[in-house]
Amino acid sequence: MTRLDLFKQMMVALWGRDYRSEAARQLGVHLRTLMRWDSGERPVPDAKLHILSVLLRHRRRHIDQLLLEHERQIDDRRYT
């Protein structure tokens, strides 16, 4: 996977296929800047990839917490 592919997949994982506007807002850049990165016209700065990594880790923790809570509720129902 190329760096650009990784960038795009990270954004899809965070915001879905129509990620551009929300990604630009969350990354604090103009939409046109994001589109230049997205097209490969300009390289994605390391700092922006780092931000995406942090956001993905946060999302993963949130999902993990939701799954644990769901499993706990299922277990509670089995014993009540």
N, CA, C and O of each residue as an XYZ file, in Angstrom:
320
protein
N       0.853     -1.175      0.000
C       0.000      0.000      0.000
C       0.897      1.236      0.000
O       1.834      1.333      0.792
N       0.609      2.152     -0.871
C       1.386      3.392     -0.926
C       0.960      4.326      0.204
O      -0.067      4.123      0.851
N       1.757      5.325      0.416
C       1.432      6.337      1.428
C       0.090      7.014      1.099
O      -0.728      7.260      1.986
N      -0.114      7.306     -0.185
C      -1.367      7.936     -0.606
C      -2.551      6.997     -0.381
O      -3.608      7.425      0.082
N      -2.371      5.721     -0.709
C      -3.438      4.742     -0.451
C      -3.768      4.681      1.037
O      -4.937      4.646      1.422
N      -2.732      4.668      1.862
C      -2.934      4.642      3.312
C      -3.722      5.861      3.764
O      -4.671      5.742      4.539
N      -3.330      7.024      3.282
C      -4.019      8.275      3.614
C      -5.503      8.174      3.274
O      -6.360      8.507      4.092
N      -5.795      7.716      2.076
C      -7.191      7.615      1.653
C      -7.960      6.593      2.480
O      -9.100      6.842      2.869
N      -7.349      5.454      2.748
C      -8.032      4.420      3.533
C      -8.279      4.877      4.967
O      -9.312      4.552      5.553
N      -7.353      5.615      5.526
C      -7.540      6.147      6.875
C      -8.746      7.092      6.897
O      -9.564      7.051      7.816
N      -8.839      7.934      5.881
C      -9.956      8.884      5.846
C     -11.283      8.171      5.618
O     -12.291      8.544      6.217
N     -11.300      7.164      4.773
C     -12.527      6.395      4.560
C     -12.948      5.711      5.859
O     -14.131      5.690      6.198
N     -11.977      5.151      6.588
C     -12.290      4.492      7.855
C     -12.889      5.466      8.865
O     -13.757      5.093      9.654
N     -12.431      6.696      8.840
C     -12.927      7.695      9.796
C     -14.250      8.325      9.376
O     -15.138      8.517     10.207
N     -14.389      8.648      8.082
C     -15.526      9.468      7.663
C     -16.347      8.893      6.513
O     -17.283      9.541      6.045
N     -16.016      7.696      6.053
C     -16.762      7.113      4.945
C     -16.262      7.600      3.602
O     -15.324      8.393      3.523
N     -16.890      7.122      2.562
C     -16.421      7.407      1.195
C     -16.508      8.887      0.815
O     -15.740      9.345     -0.031
N     -17.404      9.624      1.408
C     -17.529     11.065      1.119
C     -16.801     11.871      2.194
O     -17.382     12.756      2.821
N     -15.546     11.556      2.393
C     -14.777     12.084      3.514
C     -14.229     13.483      3.317
O     -13.867     14.120      4.306
N     -14.147     13.990      2.129
C     -13.329     15.172      1.852
C     -13.654     16.396      2.713
O     -12.753     16.961      3.333
N     -14.891     16.805      2.762
C     -15.236     18.025      3.512
C     -14.959     17.867      4.996
O     -14.367     18.746      5.622
N     -15.393     16.735      5.561
C     -15.184     16.520      6.994
C     -13.708     16.340      7.311
O     -13.228     16.836      8.330
N     -12.990     15.644      6.459
C     -11.559     15.461      6.682
C     -10.830     16.802      6.653
O      -9.977     17.061      7.502
N     -11.156     17.649      5.690
C     -10.521     18.972      5.614
C     -10.810     19.762      6.884
O      -9.918     20.400      7.443
N     -12.047     19.717      7.330
C     -12.417     20.447      8.558
C     -11.647     19.917      9.762
O     -11.081     20.692     10.533
N     -11.628     18.603      9.922
C     -10.956     17.997     11.079
C      -9.437     18.196     11.046
O      -8.795     18.318     12.090
N      -8.880     18.228      9.849
C      -7.435     18.409      9.721
C      -7.032     19.883      9.692
O      -5.844     20.204      9.706
N      -8.017     20.774      9.652
C      -7.729     22.207      9.695
C      -7.114     22.750      8.420
O      -6.257     23.633      8.459
N      -7.561     22.211      7.277
C      -7.034     22.686      5.990
C      -8.198     23.031      5.060
O      -9.338     22.624      5.285
N      -7.885     23.779      4.025
C      -8.891     24.069      3.013
C      -9.196     22.805      2.221
O      -8.334     21.941      2.061
N     -10.396     22.704      1.739
C     -10.809     21.550      0.945
C      -9.878     21.360     -0.249
O      -9.521     20.231     -0.582
N      -9.489     22.444     -0.886
C      -8.607     22.342     -2.054
C      -7.264     21.718     -1.679
O      -6.701     20.941     -2.450
N      -6.756     22.054     -0.504
C      -5.497     21.456     -0.038
C      -5.655     19.948      0.112
O      -4.806     19.177     -0.335
N      -6.739     19.539      0.738
C      -6.986     18.115      0.913
C      -7.125     17.428     -0.441
O      -6.637     16.314     -0.631
N      -7.776     18.081     -1.360
C      -7.953     17.491     -2.692
C      -6.610     17.347     -3.416
O      -6.417     16.406     -4.186
N      -5.694     18.267     -3.172
C      -4.351     18.147     -3.772
C      -3.620     16.936     -3.198
O      -2.947     16.205     -3.925
N      -3.760     16.730     -1.890
C      -3.159     15.540     -1.283
C      -3.822     14.284     -1.839
O      -3.154     13.318     -2.208
N      -5.147     14.322     -1.889
C      -5.946     13.169     -2.305
C      -5.637     12.747     -3.739
O      -5.695     11.562     -4.065
N      -5.312     13.700     -4.583
C      -5.013     13.392     -5.989
C      -3.548     13.009     -6.182
O      -3.166     12.540     -7.254
N      -2.730     13.204     -5.153
C      -1.299     12.940     -5.290
C      -0.533     14.121     -5.838
O       0.677     14.031     -6.047
N      -1.227     15.246     -6.077
C      -0.576     16.449     -6.603
C       0.450     16.995     -5.610
O       1.501     17.498     -6.006
N       0.137     16.891     -4.329
C       1.034     17.326     -3.252
C       1.160     16.185     -2.249
O       0.206     15.434     -2.044
N       2.330     16.046     -1.619
C       2.480     14.992     -0.610
C       1.711     15.329      0.674
O       1.568     16.493      1.048
N       1.237     14.304      1.315
C       0.534     14.476      2.588
C       1.588     14.711      3.671
O       2.501     13.900      3.825
N       1.476     15.804      4.419
C       2.455     16.065      5.486
C       2.405     14.978      6.565
O       1.340     14.458      6.897
N       3.573     14.653      7.095
C       3.655     13.662      8.173
C       2.742     14.020      9.339
O       2.100     13.147      9.923
N       2.688     15.296      9.671
C       1.872     15.724     10.815
C       0.394     15.394     10.607
O      -0.305     15.050     11.560
N      -0.079     15.497      9.377
C      -1.491     15.195      9.103
C      -1.752     13.698      9.180
O      -2.813     13.278      9.643
N      -0.790     12.881      8.728
C      -0.935     11.433      8.884
C      -0.934     11.052     10.362
O      -1.656     10.148     10.781
N      -0.123     11.745     11.136
C      -0.103     11.487     12.581
C      -1.466     11.807     13.202
O      -1.972     11.042     14.023
N      -2.053     12.929     12.812
C      -3.384     13.292     13.325
C      -4.397     12.208     12.965
O      -5.217     11.825     13.800
N      -4.347     11.718     11.741
C      -5.268     10.655     11.342
C      -5.056      9.404     12.194
O      -6.023      8.744     12.574
N      -3.808      9.077     12.494
C      -3.521      7.922     13.344
C      -4.115      8.091     14.735
O      -4.698      7.162     15.294
N      -3.960      9.281     15.281
C      -4.526      9.556     16.604
C      -6.047      9.442     16.568
O      -6.648      8.845     17.462
N      -6.663     10.006     15.548
C      -8.126      9.925     15.424
C      -8.596      8.484     15.261
O      -9.619      8.101     15.830
N      -7.864      7.683     14.494
C      -8.220      6.272     14.324
C      -8.089      5.505     15.638
O      -8.941      4.678     15.963
N      -7.027      5.776     16.391
C      -6.869      5.112     17.689
C      -8.022      5.481     18.629
O      -8.558      4.626     19.334
N      -8.387      6.745     18.628
C      -9.508      7.189     19.460
C     -10.795      6.487     19.034
O     -11.558      6.023     19.881
N     -11.038      6.408     17.735
C     -12.224      5.731     17.214
C     -12.216      4.255     17.607
O     -13.242      3.707     18.012
N     -11.051      3.616     17.486
C     -10.942      2.197     17.845
C     -11.257      1.989     19.323
O     -11.976      1.054     19.674
N     -10.729      2.845     20.190
C     -11.028      2.718     21.624
C     -12.518      2.871     21.882
O     -13.095      2.125     22.673
N     -13.134      3.827     21.223
C     -14.569      4.049     21.394
C     -15.352      2.819     20.931
O     -16.265      2.369     21.624
N     -15.005      2.285     19.787
C     -15.679      1.087     19.283
C     -15.471     -0.083     20.242
O     -16.413     -0.817     20.541
N     -14.246     -0.255     20.721
C     -13.976     -1.338     21.672
C     -14.824     -1.195     22.937
O     -15.345     -2.186     23.448
N     -14.963      0.026     23.441
C     -15.786      0.256     24.629
C     -17.250     -0.076     24.351
O     -17.917     -0.683     25.189
N     -17.746      0.310     23.202
C     -19.133     -0.004     22.847
C     -19.354     -1.503     22.748
O     -20.370     -2.018     23.214
N     -18.402     -2.205     22.139
C     -18.528     -3.654     22.023
C     -18.498     -4.333     23.390
O     -19.263     -5.265     23.640
N     -17.628     -3.872     24.261
C     -17.578     -4.438     25.615
C     -18.887     -4.208     26.354
O     -19.389     -5.109     27.027
N     -19.437     -3.020     26.233
C     -20.710     -2.720     26.884
C     -21.820     -3.595     26.306
O     -22.656     -4.109     27.049
N     -21.830     -3.761     25.025
C     -22.834     -4.615     24.386
C     -22.712     -6.058     24.898
O     -23.715     -6.686     25.237
N     -21.497     -6.569     24.950
C     -21.280     -7.929     25.449
C     -21.695     -8.053     26.911
O     -22.264     -9.067     27.314
N     -21.410     -7.021     27.702
C     -21.802     -7.037     29.113
C     -23.318     -7.114     29.245
O     -23.839     -7.863     30.071
N     -24.017     -6.339     28.432
C     -25.480     -6.351     28.492
C     -26.037     -7.708     28.055
O     -27.016     -8.191     28.623
N     -25.419     -8.316     27.056
C     -25.869     -9.643     26.641
C     -25.658    -10.643     27.780
O     -26.542    -11.450     28.068
N     -24.496    -10.593     28.425
C     -24.219    -11.489     29.542
C     -25.187    -11.260     30.692
O     -25.657    -12.213     31.314
N     -25.489     -9.981     30.978
C     -26.435     -9.670     32.063
C     -27.807    -10.266     31.780
O     -28.471    -10.748     32.698
N     -28.236    -10.241     30.539
C     -29.550    -10.799     30.187
C     -29.580    -12.311     30.341
O     -30.627    -12.874     30.660
N     -28.485    -12.960     30.127
C     -28.420    -14.421     30.252
C     -28.646    -14.862     31.684
O     -29.165    -15.950     31.934
N     -28.255    -14.016     32.623
C     -28.312    -14.418     34.027
C     -29.439    -13.756     34.798
O     -29.500    -13.873     36.022
N     -30.328    -13.067     34.107
C     -31.464    -12.454     34.815
C     -32.764    -13.086     34.415
O     -33.820    -12.694     34.912
